[in-house]
Amino acid sequence: MTLLTRRIIYVSLIIFFLIATPLVLSYSLGYGFDWQKKKLVLTGGFYFKSSPSGAKIYVNDKANNKTPRLISRLLPREYNIKILKDGFHSWEKQLPIHSRVVTEARNIFLIPLQPAINLAEVNLSLNFSINSYFLIPAEAKRLEQANTTIKNILAADSFVFNGNKIFYLQPSDYILYKTDIDGFNKEQISLNSLPPDIYKIGISPDQNFIFAIGKSNRLYLLGFGEKIFKLIEIGAKNAEFAPDNKKLLYYTDSELWVMYLEKILIQPYKETGEK
């Protein structure tokens, strides 16, 4: 090999190094080239998690593996996202990508095309709860004892049984009280009276919140910190606390609402009280 050849190879390697190094560093730092804007931009990503899992992910109609999945190195812009699974309704949204941010959709619930629906009960009481169908025998016995206490001692129409405690509205003044399963050790909970009405009440699993929804379709919420019922919705038909204690779900004639009971620090970010 001649001296000239060695020099050409040496110079070529230097040039290749000078060109390749910035590209490799840019790639490792999360940069991508935006051909529309003709410049390097910081990329972002998506994270998808569905129930059931194993659903196909389509980004701008291009298949991109199955849930759960992290998809990285996407240019900042709007993307059309579809989540598809045989036997279920599709999930579709327009989601943005921002530089150096992973946009998350981790609570994708896919609804079956033909869900199995069985008649569970007829002539439901005002205080009906689906949770009563999943009680073990010992819990069912305690619930029966609580119902006897409510009927024979408390004479209350609006009540909920939770954690061996009965929470009920006293018919004479519509104040919320708490007592044990035998009707003893009565304790006042709410500091204010509710307007006269026929109420359904519900309590969050951690017993930090109680709602009361009347025949007048007015929905009230009480936090055990303040102990005051506050009107949060006019026109509500029914309500239920989420199992994670973080949300109150309710619906009107035409809308379904979620009220956040505490600050949510993962996407989608929400403030306490936000709907």
MARVO-436276 format. One record per residue (C-alpha): x negated, z, y negated; residue number from 1; residue in three letters. Coordinates in steps of 0.02 Angstrom, whole numbers. Last residue first. Layout:
MARVO-436276
> X;Z;Y;NUM;ala $
...
end
This chain:
MARVO-436276
> 3210;1792;-855;275;lys $
> 3079;1903;-935;274;glu $
> 3108;2091;-929;273;gly $
> 2926;2132;-888;272;thr $
> 2817;1981;-927;271;glu $
> 2791;1835;-808;270;lys $
> 2643;1733;-746;269;tyr $
> 2693;1597;-621;268;pro $
> 2561;1617;-559;267;gln $
> 2486;1788;-524;266;ile $
> 2488;1940;-639;265;leu $
> 2676;1970;-637;264;ile $
> 2729;2108;-758;263;lys $
> 2871;2215;-693;262;glu $
> 3060;2203;-671;261;leu $
> 3067;2014;-680;260;tyr $
> 3244;1946;-700;259;met $
> 3290;1798;-590;258;val $
> 3445;1696;-632;257;trp $
> 3561;1575;-540;256;leu $
> 3680;1477;-651;255;glu $
> 3854;1399;-649;254;ser $
> 3984;1535;-620;253;asp $
> 3854;1672;-644;252;thr $
> 3714;1727;-529;251;tyr $
> 3600;1875;-502;250;tyr $
> 3425;1912;-438;249;leu $
> 3328;2066;-493;248;leu $
> 3141;2052;-467;247;lys $
> 2986;2157;-434;246;lys $
> 3045;2277;-299;245;asn $
> 2964;2165;-164;244;asp $
> 3129;2159;-65;243;pro $
> 3215;2070;-212;242;ala $
> 3358;2167;-290;241;phe $
> 3533;2094;-278;240;glu $
> 3668;2038;-400;239;ala $
> 3845;1969;-404;238;asn $
> 3964;1876;-518;237;lys $
> 3875;1894;-686;236;ala $
> 3978;1839;-836;235;gly $
> 3899;1952;-966;234;ile $
> 3718;1996;-930;233;glu $
> 3588;2129;-969;232;ile $
> 3693;2279;-1023;231;leu $
> 3581;2433;-1020;230;lys $
> 3614;2590;-916;229;phe $
> 3500;2731;-973;228;ile $
> 3390;2837;-861;227;lys $
> 3234;2789;-961;226;glu $
> 3104;2803;-822;225;gly $
> 3232;2785;-682;224;phe $
> 3271;2609;-746;223;gly $
> 3455;2569;-761;222;leu $
> 3526;2392;-764;221;leu $
> 3702;2337;-813;220;tyr $
> 3793;2177;-765;219;leu $
> 3962;2137;-842;218;arg $
> 4073;2031;-731;217;asn $
> 4233;2123;-785;216;ser $
> 4251;2176;-603;215;lys $
> 4093;2276;-636;214;gly $
> 3909;2257;-593;213;ile $
> 3799;2411;-586;212;ala $
> 3612;2396;-560;211;phe $
> 3490;2531;-507;210;ile $
> 3302;2534;-529;209;phe $
> 3153;2638;-470;208;asn $
> 3223;2678;-297;207;gln $
> 3078;2589;-208;206;asp $
> 3199;2476;-113;205;pro $
> 3293;2436;-275;204;ser $
> 3467;2511;-290;203;ile $
> 3637;2428;-295;202;gly $
> 3802;2470;-377;201;ile $
> 3970;2382;-364;200;lys $
> 4084;2436;-502;199;tyr $
> 4271;2452;-539;198;ile $
> 4285;2476;-726;197;asp $
> 4281;2611;-861;196;pro $
> 4133;2579;-977;195;pro $
> 3971;2655;-909;194;leu $
> 3923;2830;-963;193;ser $
> 3751;2874;-1032;192;asn $
> 3613;2990;-975;191;leu $
> 3605;2919;-800;190;ser $
> 3535;3018;-654;189;ile $
> 3632;3181;-638;188;gln $
> 3584;3282;-484;187;glu $
> 3698;3353;-348;186;lys $
> 3610;3463;-222;185;asn $
> 3750;3451;-92;184;phe $
> 3855;3303;-35;183;gly $
> 3801;3308;147;182;asp $
> 3690;3153;135;181;ile $
> 3601;3219;-18;180;asp $
> 3657;3192;-196;179;thr $
> 3624;3075;-341;178;lys $
> 3733;3049;-493;177;tyr $
> 3775;2904;-608;176;leu $
> 3898;2943;-748;175;ile $
> 4062;2847;-746;174;tyr $
> 4155;2997;-825;173;asp $
> 4294;3048;-704;172;ser $
> 4253;2926;-565;171;pro $
> 4076;2993;-538;170;gln $
> 3967;2842;-505;169;leu $
> 3867;2859;-346;168;tyr $
> 3691;2868;-276;167;phe $
> 3688;2945;-102;166;ile $
> 3518;2997;-36;165;lys $
> 3452;2988;142;164;asn $
> 3333;2848;87;163;gly $
> 3470;2740;13;162;asn $
> 3659;2748;13;161;phe $
> 3750;2656;-127;160;val $
> 3906;2707;-222;159;phe $
> 4055;2649;-323;158;ser $
> 4225;2707;-256;157;asp $
> 4186;2894;-264;156;ala $
> 4292;3031;-187;155;ala $
> 4136;3142;-181;154;leu $
> 4189;3257;-40;153;ile $
> 4299;3166;86;152;asn $
> 4262;2983;56;151;lys $
> 4082;2990;-4;150;ile $
> 4036;3122;125;149;thr $
> 4114;3020;266;148;thr $
> 4022;2864;207;147;asn $
> 3859;2963;208;146;ala $
> 3889;3017;388;145;gln $
> 3922;2836;439;144;glu $
> 3762;2783;351;143;leu $
> 3665;2919;442;142;arg $
> 3734;2855;609;141;lys $
> 3687;2675;564;140;ala $
> 3510;2733;525;139;glu $
> 3495;2816;696;138;ala $
> 3567;2660;782;137;pro $
> 3443;2540;697;136;ile $
> 3509;2453;543;135;leu $
> 3499;2264;522;134;phe $
> 3681;2228;486;133;tyr $
> 3688;2362;350;132;ser $
> 3557;2264;252;131;asn $
> 3686;2129;212;130;ile $
> 3765;2250;90;129;ser $
> 3951;2277;55;128;phe $
> 3988;2397;-87;127;asn $
> 4148;2310;-146;126;leu $
> 4213;2308;32;125;ser $
> 4214;2149;136;124;leu $
> 4379;2087;207;123;asn $
> 4291;1983;340;122;val $
> 4123;2005;426;121;glu $
> 3979;1910;505;120;ala $
> 4045;1731;515;119;leu $
> 3897;1627;573;118;asn $
> 3799;1494;480;117;ile $
> 3654;1403;563;116;ala $
> 3567;1299;429;115;pro $
> 3581;1109;443;114;gln $
> 3459;1030;321;113;leu $
> 3353;1188;322;112;pro $
> 3296;1254;152;111;ile $
> 3110;1253;113;110;leu $
> 3047;1403;16;109;phe $
> 2893;1367;-90;108;ile $
> 2824;1535;-147;107;asn $
> 2638;1494;-166;106;arg $
> 2646;1361;-300;105;ala $
> 2480;1389;-388;104;glu $
> 2393;1290;-524;103;thr $
> 2205;1320;-502;102;val $
> 2122;1320;-673;101;val $
> 1949;1253;-725;100;arg $
> 2028;1116;-832;99;ser $
> 2217;1113;-826;98;his $
> 2324;1024;-695;97;ile $
> 2509;1009;-730;96;pro $
> 2654;1011;-606;95;leu $
> 2803;893;-594;94;gln $
> 2910;959;-452;93;lys $
> 2981;913;-282;92;glu $
> 3034;1015;-130;91;trp $
> 3114;917;13;90;ser $
> 3262;982;113;89;his $
> 3215;1033;289;88;phe $
> 3228;960;465;87;gly $
> 3061;871;456;86;asp $
> 2949;944;323;85;lys $
> 2909;877;149;84;leu $
> 2825;951;-5;83;ile $
> 2822;830;-151;82;lys $
> 2714;847;-307;81;ile $
> 2714;727;-455;80;asn $
> 2559;760;-557;79;tyr $
> 2535;793;-743;78;glu $
> 2358;785;-813;77;arg $
> 2187;869;-801;76;pro $
> 2086;777;-667;75;leu $
> 2093;847;-491;74;leu $
> 1937;920;-409;73;arg $
> 2024;1036;-287;72;ser $
> 2171;1040;-168;71;ile $
> 2195;1210;-86;70;leu $
> 2315;1205;61;69;arg $
> 2446;1308;152;68;pro $
> 2528;1187;181;67;thr $
> 2482;1016;248;66;lys $
> 2357;875;212;65;asn $
> 2357;765;55;64;asn $
> 2476;619;74;63;ala $
> 2483;508;-82;62;lys $
> 2651;494;-171;61;asp $
> 2579;561;-336;60;asn $
> 2518;712;-237;59;val $
> 2609;725;-70;58;tyr $
> 2594;882;35;57;ile $
> 2663;887;213;56;lys $
> 2739;1050;271;55;ala $
> 2644;1154;400;54;gly $
> 2709;1321;337;53;ser $
> 2891;1376;341;52;pro $
> 2890;1442;209;51;ser $
> 2768;1356;93;50;ser $
> 2598;1386;17;49;lys $
> 2520;1264;-107;48;phe $
> 2362;1284;-210;47;tyr $
> 2323;1151;-339;46;phe $
> 2160;1111;-429;45;gly $
> 2062;1089;-589;44;gly $
> 1933;968;-659;43;thr $
> 1816;982;-808;42;leu $
> 1803;816;-898;41;val $
> 1672;679;-906;40;leu $
> 1719;531;-1015;39;lys $
> 1803;360;-1018;38;lys $
> 1974;428;-1068;37;lys $
> 2068;329;-935;36;gln $
> 1919;330;-816;35;trp $
> 1911;520;-818;34;asp $
> 1747;563;-733;33;phe $
> 1742;729;-644;32;gly $
> 1661;894;-686;31;tyr $
> 1673;1047;-575;30;gly $
> 1504;1127;-605;29;leu $
> 1437;1057;-441;28;ser $
> 1488;881;-494;27;tyr $
> 1404;898;-663;26;ser $
> 1245;964;-582;25;leu $
> 1242;820;-457;24;val $
> 1270;693;-596;23;leu $
> 1140;772;-709;22;pro $
> 1012;770;-566;21;thr $
> 1048;592;-507;20;ala $
> 991;498;-662;19;ile $
> 829;592;-696;18;leu $
> 790;601;-510;17;phe $
> 821;414;-486;16;phe $
> 708;376;-636;15;ile $
> 571;489;-565;14;ile $
> 590;410;-393;13;leu $
> 578;236;-467;12;ser $
> 421;285;-565;11;val $
> 336;345;-404;10;tyr $
> 391;193;-305;9;ile $
> 326;75;-441;8;ile $
> 162;174;-453;7;arg $
> 138;165;-265;6;arg $
> 166;-22;-268;5;thr $
> 42;-44;-409;4;leu $
> -90;58;-317;3;leu $
> -72;-54;-166;2;thr $
> 0;0;0;1;met $
end
